[in-house]
């Protein structure tokens, strides 16, 4: 009987299901971060000799109306039944409710939160209710994961549970980006991503830069947005490599966001291709700019002065190394 049980234990296969649920039209920096974290968690359990069933499910749609949010709520509730459910913040509450009476894990990837962001009334109510649940209930199988120390502190204060928020940074293949670095800079300025989150002041900066002989462009993930305006161009690149080549030839990248951002991968990528970044000292973006010795400004005039004088800062080696993909296992073990 003892021998029989020993054989059962020896040949018993450890199985685990890991599911990643998300939504969105484009493969944004946030999506790339989420997908990478999902892949790394799956790889960790494979290395621990688990038989991993990995499922990545993404609704490629933008949800806006009340009934669309309601549909997304029930869809997430229906789908979040894996051993480990990795979800974005808008899908977190239905995933938590589905697993209240189970031992399944819910890992919530939460990039940022800005009360001034133009959310719908229904979505604002959702987040307020969600924060209330996290503050008032000890949910031991629920964990928030975020990509900046600023947001670790913010969410810890918001929910009053210091063990509920974990840090996993945006990580990059530094050698891949290094190949795009060049000393042949063009007289052009990358105005960042074409997005409603941009501070309208960036258009005033574009006009002044145009008057000073600079060519300005925004990059866009949507091909239909590509067009030529009076003071700038909106460019859609056919490949990720061509996007990096153009940014590497730029004198500067501008990060003027009016929202409290999570991290801003575009700014980080600009630094990796040796193009200095000028931006606001706000939330995760501010943390990124401070750590990388980038330019922190409060107005378009300050940014214009830096550009005209062609000031450049040296990025610390420690910054580059800290966010290399080679550090992934270390950060992941701390999280797990």
VOBA-1610 file (N, C-alpha, C; in pm, whole numbers, padded with zeros to 5 digits, always signed):
BEGIN
Unk+00084-00121+00000Unk+00000+00000+00000Unk+00087+00125+00000Unk+00194+00125+00079Unk+00287+00237+00085Unk+00356+00256-00049Unk+00398+00142-00110Unk+00465+00148-00241Unk+00372+00204-00347Unk+00244+00160-00343Unk+00144+00207-00440Unk+00125+00358-00430Unk+00113+00410-00307Unk+00095+00554-00287Unk+00218+00633-00330Unk+00338+00571-00309Unk+00462+00637-00350Unk+00467+00654-00501Unk+00423+00549-00574Unk+00421+00557-00720Unk+00321+00662-00768Unk+00208+00672-00698Unk+00107+00773-00735Unk+00165+00914-00719Unk+00237+00934-00608Unk+00297+01065-00582Unk+00406+01097-00683Unk+00486+00995-00715Unk+00599+01013-00804Unk+00554+01054-00944Unk+00446+00992-00993Unk+00403+01016-01130Unk+00285+01112-01140Unk+00248+01171-01028Unk+00139+01268-01031Unk+00187+01397-01098Unk+00116+01443-01199Unk+00154+01563-01273Unk+00087+01684-01209Unk+00169+01786-01180Unk+00114+01910-01126Unk+00060+01993-01242Unk-00067+02024-01234Unk-00131+02099-01341Unk-00174+02237-01291Unk-00167+02335-01380Unk-00212+02470-01344Unk-00263+02541-01469Unk-00372+02613-01453Unk-00427+02692-01562Unk-00404+02840-01531Unk-00344+02911-01627Unk-00315+03053-01611Unk-00383+03127-01726Unk-00464+03225-01691Unk-00541+03296-01794Unk-00518+03447-01783Unk-00503+03508-01900Unk-00486+03654-01907Unk-00603+03712-01986Unk-00679+03801-01923Unk-00795+03864-01986Unk-00770+04013-02003Unk-00794+04063-02125Unk-00774+04206-02149Unk-00869+04253-02258Unk-00862+04382-02287Unk-00946+04438-02393Unk-00877+04561-02450Unk-00908+04597-02573Unk-00847+04714-02636Unk-00828+04694-02785Unk-00823+04806-02857Unk-00812+04800-03002Unk-00669+04781-03050Unk-00572+04837-02978Unk-00434+04839-03026Unk-00339+04775-02925Unk-00224+04733-02977Unk-00121+04675-02892Unk-00037+04788-02833Unk-00090+04847-02729Unk-00026+04960-02663Unk+00091+04915-02575Unk+00161+05013-02516Unk+00268+04979-02423Unk+00216+04902-02304Unk+00095+04939-02257Unk+00034+04867-02145Unk+00007+04722-02180Unk-00042+04699-02301Unk-00069+04562-02345Unk+00061+04481-02353Unk+00167+04542-02405Unk+00295+04471-02416Unk+00347+04432-02278Unk+00331+04521-02182Unk+00370+04493-02044Unk+00290+04376-01988Unk+00160+04377-02008Unk+00071+04273-01955Unk+00103+04137-02017Unk+00120+04135-02149Unk+00148+04009-02218Unk+00283+03952-02175Unk+00381+04039-02157Unk+00514+03993-02113Unk+00507+03932-01973Unk+00435+03998-01882Unk+00422+03947-01746Unk+00351+03812-01746Unk+00246+03801-01826Unk+00174+03673-01839Unk+00268+03563-01888Unk+00347+03591-01991Unk+00441+03492-02045Unk+00544+03450-01941Unk+00593+03548-01863Unk+00695+03519-01763Unk+00639+03433-01649Unk+00517+03459-01608Unk+00454+03378-01503Unk+00432+03235-01552Unk+00387+03222-01675Unk+00369+03088-01732Unk+00502+03014-01739Unk+00607+03084-01782Unk+00739+03022-01792Unk+00791+02979-01656Unk+00763+03059-01553Unk+00806+03026-01417Unk+00748+02892-01373Unk+00619+02872-01395Unk+00556+02748-01352Unk+00599+02629-01438Unk+00629+02653-01564Unk+00684+02547-01647Unk+00821+02502-01595Unk+00900+02600-01553Unk+01032+02568-01496Unk+01020+02493-01364Unk+00905+02511-01295Unk+00881+02439-01171Unk+00812+02304-01195Unk+00816+02259-01320Unk+00763+02128-01362Unk+00611+02117-01352Unk+00544+02226-01369Unk+00398+02223-01381Unk+00360+02201-01527Unk+00249+02134-01546Unk+00189+02125-01679Unk+00097+02247-01691Unk+00141+02346-01767Unk+00073+02475-01771Unk-00022+02482-01890Unk-00146+02518-01861Unk-00242+02551-01966Unk-00255+02703-01967Unk-00197+02765-02068Unk-00192+02911-02075Unk-00294+02963-02176Unk-00377+03056-02132Unk-00481+03112-02219Unk-00474+03265-02214Unk-00452+03327-02329Unk-00453+03472-02341Unk-00574+03512-02425Unk-00670+03579-02363Unk-00795+03614-02431Unk-00811+03766-02428Unk-00825+03825-02544Unk-00834+03971-02555Unk-00953+04011-02640Unk-01037+04097-02586Unk-01148+04155-02660Unk-01096+04278-02736Unk-01085+04266-02866Unk-01029+04375-02947Unk-01138+04475-02982Unk-01175+04551-02880Unk-01283+04647-02895Unk-01270+04754-02787Unk-01319+04875-02817Unk-01320+04982-02720Unk-01460+04989-02658Unk-01468+04971-02526Unk-01597+04968-02456Unk-01622+05103-02389Unk-01737+05163-02420Unk-01764+05298-02373Unk-01899+05314-02303Unk-02005+05265-02362Unk-02139+05287-02307Unk-02163+05200-02183Unk-02270+05232-02110Unk-02305+05157-01989Unk-02328+05010-02021Unk-02404+04981-02126Unk-02436+04843-02160Unk-02314+04767-02210Unk-02221+04838-02274Unk-02097+04773-02315Unk-02012+04736-02193Unk-02007+04826-02095Unk-01935+04796-01971Unk-02002+04678-01898Unk-02134+04674-01903Unk-02207+04565-01838Unk-02176+04432-01904Unk-02171+04434-02038Unk-02134+04313-02111Unk-01993+04268-02073Unk-01899+04364-02068Unk-01760+04332-02034Unk-01751+04273-01893Unk-01833+04325-01801Unk-01837+04276-01664Unk-01876+04128-01660Unk-01984+04092-01727Unk-02031+03954-01724Unk-01938+03862-01803Unk-01879+03913-01909Unk-01783+03834-01986Unk-01662+03797-01899Unk-01608+03895-01826Unk-01492+03870-01739Unk-01529+03775-01626Unk-01648+03791-01572Unk-01694+03703-01466Unk-01703+03559-01514Unk-01751+03542-01635Unk-01765+03408-01693Unk-01631+03342-01721Unk-01532+03422-01765Unk-01406+03367-01812Unk-01300+03349-01703Unk-01314+03415-01590Unk-01207+03414-01490Unk-01218+03296-01393Unk-01196+03177-01444Unk-01207+03056-01360Unk-01079+02972-01364Unk-00967+03035-01397Unk-00839+02963-01399Unk-00780+02958-01257Unk-00673+02881-01240Unk-00604+02880-01110Unk-00543+03016-01081Unk-00487+03078-01185Unk-00435+03215-01174Unk-00499+03298-01284Unk-00572+03401-01244Unk-00639+03490-01339Unk-00568+03624-01340Unk-00509+03658-01453Unk-00440+03786-01468Unk-00533+03878-01546Unk-00575+03987-01483Unk-00674+04074-01545Unk-00631+04220-01534Unk-00684+04303-01624Unk-00663+04447-01616Unk-00765+04504-01518Unk-00745+04629-01477Unk-00825+04686-01368Unk-00975+04688-01398Unk-01012+04709-01523Unk-01154+04718-01555Unk-01224+04582-01549Unk-01146+04476-01546Unk-01202+04341-01538Unk-01181+04280-01399Unk-01126+04357-01307Unk-01086+04301-01178Unk-01204+04262-01090Unk-01303+04349-01077Unk-01412+04321-00984Unk-01491+04196-01023Unk-01528+04178-01151Unk-01597+04054-01185Unk-01512+03929-01161Unk-01381+03941-01180Unk-01292+03828-01154Unk-01287+03796-01005Unk-01284+03900-00921Unk-01283+03881-00776Unk-01413+03815-00729Unk-01525+03865-00779Unk-01656+03811-00739Unk-01669+03664-00779Unk-01615+03630-00894Unk-01623+03492-00941Unk-01544+03397-00850Unk-01440+03449-00786Unk-01349+03362-00710Unk-01348+03387-00560Unk-01451+03452-00509Unk-01458+03481-00365Unk-01452+03356-00279Unk-01518+03250-00321Unk-01528+03129-00240Unk-01436+03018-00291Unk-01335+03057-00369Unk-01239+02960-00421Unk-01099+02997-00370Unk-01002+02916-00405Unk-00862+02948-00374Unk-00788+02990-00501Unk-00863+03030-00603Unk-00799+03078-00725Unk-00743+03218-00703Unk-00633+03246-00773Unk-00566+03375-00758Unk-00617+03474-00862Unk-00627+03599-00821Unk-00660+03708-00913Unk-00548+03811-00904Unk-00473+03824-01013Unk-00365+03922-01021Unk-00414+04038-01108Unk-00422+04156-01050Unk-00476+04273-01118Unk-00361+04361-01165Unk-00346+04376-01296Unk-00245+04467-01349Unk-00309+04605-01358Unk-00256+04697-01279Unk-00315+04831-01270Unk-00205+04932-01299Unk-00208+04989-01418Unk-00102+05079-01462Unk-00108+05214-01390Unk-00226+05271-01382Unk-00241+05405-01325Unk-00386+05432-01290Unk-00409+05542-01220Unk-00546+05584-01188Unk-00546+05736-01177Unk-00636+05799-01251Unk-00645+05944-01250Unk-00791+05985-01239Unk-00827+06045-01127Unk-00966+06084-01106Unk-01012+06193-01203Unk-00917+06266-01261Unk-00952+06373-01355Unk-00971+06322-01498Unk-00941+06195-01518Unk-00959+06139-01652Unk-01108+06134-01686Unk-01139+06161-01811Unk-01279+06172-01854Unk-01343+06033-01866Unk-01372+05972-01750Unk-01440+05843-01749Unk-01591+05865-01745Unk-01664+05764-01789Unk-01809+05770-01781Unk-01854+05759-01636Unk-01978+05799-01608Unk-02032+05793-01472Unk-02030+05648-01421Unk-02067+05555-01509Unk-02070+05413-01469Unk-01932+05363-01431Unk-01832+05406-01508Unk-01696+05360-01480Unk-01642+05422-01352Unk-01677+05548-01326Unk-01636+05612-01201Unk-01697+05540-01081Unk-01823+05502-01093Unk-01889+05426-00985Unk-01823+05291-00965Unk-01786+05229-01076Unk-01718+05099-01069Unk-01590+05108-00987Unk-01507+05208-01017Unk-01380+05220-00947Unk-01398+05256-00800Unk-01494+05340-00768Unk-01519+05374-00629Unk-01563+05251-00550Unk-01649+05172-00611Unk-01694+05048-00547Unk-01579+04949-00531Unk-01496+04943-00632Unk-01382+04853-00631Unk-01284+04889-00519Unk-01252+05017-00506Unk-01164+05061-00398Unk-01225+05030-00261Unk-01354+05047-00248Unk-01422+05019-00121Unk-01408+04871-00084Unk-01425+04784-00180Unk-01411+04639-00157Unk-01270+04606-00112Unk-01169+04661-00182Unk-01030+04632-00148Unk-00992+04686-00010Unk-01051+04799+00030Unk-01022+04857+00161Unk-01085+04779+00275Unk-01203+04727+00253Unk-01283+04674+00363Unk-01286+04522+00374Unk-01229+04452+00278Unk-01228+04306+00283Unk-01086+04255+00265Unk-01049+04158+00346Unk-00917+04097+00336Unk-00923+03984+00234Unk-00886+04015+00112Unk-00891+03918+00003Unk-00751+03863-00019Unk-00720+03753+00047Unk-00583+03702+00049Unk-00535+03649-00085Unk-00627+03618-00176Unk-00588+03564-00306Unk-00592+03670-00416Unk-00601+03795-00376Unk-00605+03906-00472Unk-00479+03991-00457Unk-00417+04023-00568Unk-00294+04102-00566Unk-00296+04205-00678Unk-00255+04327-00647Unk-00239+04432-00749Unk-00093+04434-00791Unk-00069+04441-00922Unk+00066+04450-00976Unk+00076+04578-01058Unk+00178+04657-01033Unk+00194+04783-01105Unk+00340+04807-01140Unk+00364+04897-01237Unk+00498+04909-01296Unk+00581+05029-01254Unk+00542+05097-01146Unk+00621+05210-01096Unk+00607+05219-00946Unk+00713+05257-00877Unk+00707+05270-00732Unk+00607+05377-00690Unk+00590+05479-00774Unk+00490+05581-00746Unk+00353+05518-00728Unk+00319+05424-00815Unk+00186+05362-00811Unk+00175+05257-00701Unk+00286+05195-00663Unk+00285+05105-00547Unk+00242+05184-00424Unk+00304+05300-00404Unk+00270+05384-00288Unk+00127+05435-00299Unk+00086+05476-00417Unk-00048+05532-00437Unk-00156+05430-00402Unk-00144+05309-00457Unk-00248+05208-00433Unk-00244+05155-00290Unk-00125+05148-00231Unk-00117+05109-00090Unk-00194+05207-00002Unk-00178+05335-00029Unk-00250+05437+00049Unk-00400+05432+00020Unk-00434+05403-00104Unk-00575+05404-00144Unk-00654+05290-00079Unk-00591+05175-00061Unk-00665+05059-00009Unk-00621+05017+00131Unk-00514+05080+00184Unk-00470+05053+00321Unk-00428+04908+00346Unk-00372+04845+00244Unk-00321+04708+00259Unk-00184+04700+00192Unk-00078+04709+00271Unk+00055+04715+00214Unk+00099+04585+00147Unk+00037+04476+00182Unk+00077+04349+00123Unk-00004+04317-00003Unk-00085+04410-00047Unk-00171+04384-00162Unk-00113+04433-00294Unk-00009+04516-00290Unk+00044+04578-00411Unk+00188+04535-00434Unk+00215+04484-00554Unk+00349+04438-00589Unk+00403+04516-00708Unk+00535+04520-00715Unk+00604+04596-00820Unk+00665+04501-00921Unk+00631+04523-01047Unk+00699+04454-01158Unk+00721+04558-01267Unk+00846+04596-01291Unk+00873+04708-01383Unk+00854+04671-01529Unk+00847+04774-01613Unk+00853+04754-01757Unk+00996+04714-01793Unk+01012+04601-01856Unk+01145+04549-01889Unk+01165+04545-02040Unk+01291+04563-02082Unk+01322+04576-02224Unk+01445+04492-02260Unk+01451+04453-02387Unk+01570+04387-02441Unk+01667+04497-02484Unk+01754+04537-02394Unk+01840+04653-02418Unk+01929+04636-02541Unk+01977+04517-02566Unk+02064+04494-02682Unk+01989+04517-02812Unk+01863+04479-02815Unk+01781+04500-02935Unk+01770+04650-02966Unk+01742+04731-02864Unk+01726+04875-02885Unk+01859+04942-02917Unk+01966+04892-02862Unk+02098+04953-02883Unk+02137+04954-03030Unk+02090+04856-03104Unk+02122+04845-03246Unk+02066+04962-03328Unk+01969+05036-03273Unk+01907+05146-03346Unk+01970+05282-03313Unk+02060+05285-03218Unk+02124+05411-03182Unk+02208+05465-03297Unk+02204+05597-03315Unk+02280+05660-03424Unk+02321+05800-03383Unk+02433+05843-03437Unk+02480+05981-03415Unk+02425+06075-03523Unk+02365+06019-03626Unk+02312+06098-03738Unk+02170+06146-03705Unk+02162+06250-03626Unk+02034+06305-03585Unk+01981+06402-03691Unk+01851+06395-03717Unk+01786+06489-03807Unk+01731+06605-03726Unk+01697+06711-03792Unk+01644+06829-03724Unk+01494+06810-03699Unk+01463+06700-03630Unk+01322+06666-03606Unk+01299+06634-03458Unk+01174+06657-03416Unk+01133+06634-03278Unk+01017+06536-03277Unk+01028+06433-03196Unk+00919+06336-03179Unk+00828+06388-03068Unk+00705+06418-03101Unk+00611+06475-03005Unk+00540+06368-02922Unk+00583+06243-02936Unk+00522+06135-02860Unk+00407+06070-02935Unk+00325+05999-02861Unk+00211+05928-02922Unk+00094+06024-02944Unk+00028+06007-03057Unk-00093+06084-03086Unk-00206+06027-03002Unk-00248+06104-02900Unk-00345+06049-02805Unk-00415+06164-02732Unk-00542+06147-02695Unk-00614+06252-02620Unk-00552+06286-02485Unk-00466+06198-02432Unk-00405+06224-02302Unk-00302+06337-02307Unk-00261+06377-02429Unk-00159+06481-02441Unk-00210+06617-02392Unk-00121+06691-02330Unk-00152+06828-02290Unk-00166+06912-02418Unk-00274+06989-02434Unk-00290+07074-02553Unk-00173+07169-02577Unk-00095+07197-02473Unk+00021+07285-02488Unk+00122+07231-02589Unk+00117+07101-02615Unk+00214+07042-02708Unk+00195+07096-02849Unk+00074+07140-02883Unk+00049+07197-03015Unk+00111+07337-03026Unk+00113+07409-02916Unk+00181+07539-02915Unk+00332+07519-02930Unk+00383+07415-02865Unk+00525+07384-02877Unk+00558+07346-03022Unk+00472+07267-03085Unk+00494+07227-03224Unk+00501+07349-03316Unk+00413+07446-03292Unk+00414+07568-03374Unk+00545+07644-03356Unk+00590+07659-03232Unk+00714+07732-03206Unk+00835+07659-03263Unk+00832+07526-03254Unk+00943+07447-03310Unk+00946+07461-03462Unk+00829+07461-03523Unk+00820+07479-03668Unk+00878+07615-03709Unk+00849+07716-03631Unk+00900+07850-03660Unk+01051+07858-03644Unk+01107+07767-03563Unk+01252+07762-03542Unk+01322+07660-03632Unk+01251+07611-03732Unk+01314+07526-03833Unk+01314+07378-03804Unk+01239+07333-03702Unk+01233+07191-03669Unk+01114+07123-03737Unk+01133+06999-03772Unk+01023+06915-03821Unk+00970+06834-03704Unk+00838+06835-03687Unk+00777+06766-03572Unk+00682+06657-03619Unk+00676+06548-03541Unk+00582+06441-03574Unk+00533+06370-03449Unk+00410+06322-03455Unk+00353+06228-03358Unk+00359+06089-03420Unk+00369+05986-03338Unk+00356+05849-03386Unk+00220+05795-03344Unk+00160+05712-03428Unk+00027+05659-03402Unk+00022+05510-03430Unk-00057+05439-03349Unk-00079+05296-03371Unk-00189+05270-03474Unk-00261+05374-03510Unk-00376+05363-03599Unk-00342+05424-03734Unk-00341+05343-03838Unk-00305+05390-03972Unk-00399+05498-04023Unk-00525+05495-03982Unk-00623+05593-04030Unk-00597+05733-03976Unk-00513+05746-03873Unk-00484+05876-03814Unk-00369+05949-03883Unk-00297+05880-03970Unk-00181+05939-04036Unk-00223+06055-04126Unk-00160+06171-04107Unk-00190+06288-04190Unk-00086+06397-04167Unk-00087+06495-04256Unk+00002+06610-04247Unk-00077+06731-04199Unk-00031+06791-04089Unk-00091+06914-04041Unk+00005+07030-04068Unk-00036+07151-04031Unk+00044+07268-04063Unk+00180+07266-03995Unk+00182+07226-03865Unk+00306+07233-03789Unk+00363+07096-03752Unk+00295+06991-03785Unk+00342+06857-03749Unk+00280+06752-03841Unk+00337+06633-03833Unk+00287+06517-03906Unk+00247+06409-03807Unk+00141+06336-03838Unk+00106+06217-03760Unk+00148+06098-03844Unk+00241+06019-03794Unk+00298+05908-03870Unk+00251+05773-03814Unk+00218+05684-03904Unk+00194+05544-03868Unk+00302+05461-03934Unk+00372+05382-03855Unk+00485+05305-03907Unk+00443+05162-03937Unk+00493+05112-04048Unk+00457+04977-04092Unk+00518+04869-04003Unk+00627+04903-03936Unk+00692+04806-03849Unk+00743+04875-03722Unk+00763+04796-03619Unk+00818+04848-03494Unk+00959+04901-03516Unk+01033+04834-03604Unk+01171+04874-03633Unk+01177+05012-03699Unk+01085+05039-03792Unk+01086+05169-03859Unk+01047+05281-03762Unk+00959+05250-03667Unk+00923+05345-03561Unk+01045+05380-03477Unk+01125+05279-03440Unk+01244+05302-03360Unk+01351+05378-03439Unk+01367+05347-03566Unk+01465+05416-03650Unk+01436+05565-03658Unk+01309+05598-03677Unk+01270+05739-03687Unk+01292+05812-03555Unk+01257+05746-03445Unk+01275+05808-03313Unk+01424+05824-03280Unk+01506+05728-03322Unk+01649+05736-03296Unk+01714+05851-03372Unk+01658+05889-03485Unk+01712+06001-03564Unk+01659+06136-03516Unk+01569+06135-03419Unk+01513+06259-03366Unk+01605+06319-03260Unk+01601+06452-03248Unk+01682+06518-03146Unk+01628+06493-03005Unk+01493+06496-02993Unk+01428+06477-02863Unk+01293+06409-02883Unk+01246+06346-02776Unk+01108+06299-02767Unk+01040+06380-02656Unk+00918+06425-02683Unk+00842+06505-02586Unk+00737+06417-02519Unk+00725+06427-02387Unk+00624+06354-02310Unk+00544+06455-02228Unk+00446+06516-02294Unk+00358+06614-02229Unk+00221+06552-02208Unk+00204+06479-02103Unk+00075+06416-02076Unk+00001+06493-01969Unk-00130+06509-01988Unk-00210+06578-01887Unk-00268+06482-01784Unk-00243+06353-01801Unk-00291+06252-01707Unk-00175+06197-01625Unk-00207+06139-01511Unk-00106+06070-01431Unk-00081+05933-01492Unk+00026+05923-01566Unk+00056+05801-01642Unk+00116+05691-01556Unk+00109+05569-01611Unk+00169+05456-01543Unk+00320+05459-01553Unk+00373+05455-01675Unk+00518+05455-01695Unk+00559+05528-01822Unk+00491+05510-01931Unk+00522+05566-02063Unk+00638+05492-02127Unk+00604+05377-02185Unk+00705+05293-02251Unk+00768+05365-02369Unk+00692+05450-02436Unk+00747+05522-02551Unk+00865+05608-02509Unk+00852+05676-02396Unk+00962+05757-02345Unk+01083+05670-02309Unk+01057+05554-02250Unk+01166+05463-02214Unk+01235+05411-02340Unk+01157+05378-02442Unk+01216+05331-02569Unk+01300+05440-02633Unk+01255+05565-02622Unk+01333+05676-02676Unk+01469+05684-02609Unk+01472+05667-02478Unk+01598+05670-02404Unk+01689+05556-02450Unk+01632+05440-02475Unk+01711+05323-02515Unk+01772+05337-02654Unk+01709+05419-02741Unk+01768+05443-02874Unk+01849+05573-02875Unk+01880+05624-02754Unk+01969+05738-02735Unk+01909+05869-02785Unk+01778+05886-02762Unk+01713+06013-02788Unk+01659+06068-02657Unk+01711+06181-02614Unk+01671+06240-02486Unk+01522+06270-02482Unk+01465+06262-02361Unk+01323+06287-02341Unk+01305+06413-02257Unk+01207+06493-02297Unk+01167+06613-02221Unk+01022+06592-02181Unk+00992+06602-02051Unk+00855+06575-02010Unk+00819+06634-01875Unk+00696+06610-01836Unk+00643+06659-01709Unk+00678+06564-01595Unk+00696+06620-01479Unk+00724+06540-01359Unk+00592+06495-01296Unk+00527+06399-01362Unk+00396+06354-01317Unk+00394+06202-01301Unk+00361+06156-01181Unk+00333+06014-01153Unk+00446+05924-01203Unk+00408+05813-01270Unk+00508+05717-01317Unk+00601+05776-01421Unk+00549+05866-01505Unk+00634+05934-01603Unk+00744+06013-01533Unk+00708+06086-01428Unk+00806+06163-01353Unk+00913+06075-01292Unk+00872+05958-01241Unk+00969+05864-01184Unk+01066+05816-01292Unk+01015+05785-01408Unk+01098+05743-01521Unk+01198+05851-01560Unk+01151+05976-01572Unk+01238+06085-01614Unk+01345+06115-01510Unk+01309+06107-01382Unk+01408+06132-01277Unk+01516+06024-01275Unk+01476+05898-01283Unk+01572+05788-01277Unk+01666+05788-01398Unk+01617+05834-01511Unk+01696+05831-01635Unk+01773+05960-01660Unk+01765+06055-01565Unk+01832+06184-01580Unk+01784+06258-01704Unk+01655+06245-01734Unk+01596+06315-01848Unk+01557+06456-01806Unk+01500+06531-01900Unk+01468+06672-01874Unk+01326+06686-01819Unk+01315+06746-01700Unk+01186+06773-01637Unk+01153+06920-01657Unk+01036+06949-01714Unk+00998+07087-01740Unk+00855+07110-01693Unk+00820+07238-01680Unk+00685+07276-01640Unk+00611+07355-01747Unk+00681+07390-01855Unk+00618+07472-01958Unk+00681+07445-02094Unk+00613+07492-02198Unk+00666+07474-02334Unk+00788+07562-02356Unk+00796+07674-02288Unk+00911+07763-02304Unk+01038+07698-02251Unk+01026+07626-02139Unk+01142+07554-02085Unk+01187+07446-02182Unk+01091+07375-02240Unk+01124+07269-02337Unk+01189+07329-02462Unk+01133+07439-02511Unk+01187+07505-02630Unk+01330+07551-02607Unk+01359+07603-02490Unk+01493+07650-02457Unk+01594+07536-02461Unk+01556+07420-02407Unk+01644+07302-02408Unk+01672+07257-02551Unk+01568+07257-02633Unk+01581+07208-02771Unk+01667+07303-02855Unk+01643+07432-02845Unk+01719+07529-02924Unk+01867+07528-02884Unk+01893+07515-02754Unk+02031+07511-02706Unk+02096+07374-02725Unk+02014+07276-02769Unk+02062+07139-02793Unk+02132+07080-02670Unk+02069+07096-02556Unk+02120+07038-02432Unk+02095+06887-02433Unk+02189+06811-02381Unk+02173+06666-02375Unk+02225+06615-02241Unk+02152+06521-02184Unk+02191+06460-02057Unk+02237+06317-02078Unk+02329+06273-01995Unk+02378+06136-01999Unk+02289+06046-01914Unk+02241+05938-01972Unk+02155+05844-01900Unk+02243+05752-01815Unk+02215+05738-01686Unk+02298+05650-01600Unk+02293+05504-01646Unk+02407+05438-01640Unk+02412+05296-01677Unk+02322+05212-01586Unk+02314+05250-01460Unk+02232+05176-01364Unk+02085+05175-01406Unk+02039+05285-01463Unk+01901+05291-01511Unk+01879+05189-01622Unk+01969+05188-01719Unk+01955+05096-01832Unk+01955+04951-01783Unk+02047+04917-01694Unk+02059+04780-01645Unk+01940+04737-01561Unk+01885+04830-01483Unk+01775+04796-01391Unk+01649+04750-01464Unk+01633+04793-01589Unk+01511+04761-01661Unk+01536+04668-01779Unk+01644+04593-01769Unk+01673+04493-01873Unk+01596+04365-01844Unk+01557+04295-01951Unk+01481+04171-01935Unk+01557+04064-01858Unk+01687+04078-01852Unk+01766+03983-01774Unk+01735+03987-01626Unk+01671+04096-01580Unk+01633+04109-01440Unk+01495+04049-01411Unk+01432+03995-01512Unk+01294+03950-01500Unk+01273+03849-01389Unk+01360+03751-01380Unk+01344+03645-01281Unk+01349+03701-01139Unk+01440+03795-01116Unk+01453+03856-00983Unk+01322+03926-00943Unk+01269+04009-01033Unk+01145+04081-01004Unk+01029+03985-00988Unk+01027+03880-01071Unk+00918+03785-01067Unk+00916+03706-00936Unk+01032+03667-00888Unk+01039+03592-00764Unk+00992+03677-00646Unk+01025+03805-00648Unk+00976+03895-00543Unk+00823+03905-00548Unk+00770+03908-00668Unk+00625+03919-00685Unk+00554+03791-00639Unk+00605+03677-00684Unk+00541+03550-00652Unk+00557+03515-00505
//
